């Protein structure tokens, strides 16, 4: 995050054109990633043993798109289009593919000494 508390993704060369209007996306800024209210990490899902569910609750998230709007006549105007969302719950699922036969063969002591794990 930068000093404003935003996560910024800069773009170069993303342009859209229609009729006499040109749109150039310069950056996307996400504010509020530091407003986490709750985290539920790595929760096993009983209906799908290969899935780990992660959920995050944010107080507020603001997404700002910095664009330049122009025309074929050369007129260019910078603009910011922003959306603000409140009380957001985001769920991220992780699907794992593990070989259970290998996992069952690992001795408990080997887990603590990574050099002794044999594959």
Residue, then its C-alpha position, 0 to 999 in steps of 0.5 A: x500500500x502507498x502512503x495514502x493506503x491505496x493499492x495501485x495497479x498502473x497500466x500502459x497501453x490499454x485503450x478503447x475507441x468507439x466512434x469519436x471517443x477514445x478511453x485510455x486506462x492509466x491506473x486502478x487504485x483500491x482503497x480500504x484494504x487496510x479496513x479489515x474487520x474479520x478474517x476466517x482463514x483456511x476453513x475446511x469445507x466438509x462437502x469438498x475435502x480439496x477446498x480451503x475457504x478464506x473469507x475477509x470482511x472489509x468495512x469499506x472498499x473504494x475502487x478508482x479508475x484513472x482514465x483519459x478521455x479523448x477525441x480524434x480532434x486531439x482533446x484529452x481530459x483526465x478523469x477518475x471514475x470511482x465506486x465505493x462499497x461498504x460492509x463487503x465480505x469477500x470469499x476466496x476458495x483455494x482448491x488443493x490437489x494432494x496425493x493422499x498416499x504420499x501424505x499418509x506415508x509421511x511420519x510425523x517427526x519428518x514434518x518438523x525436519x524438512x530434509x527427511x521428507x522423502x517423495 
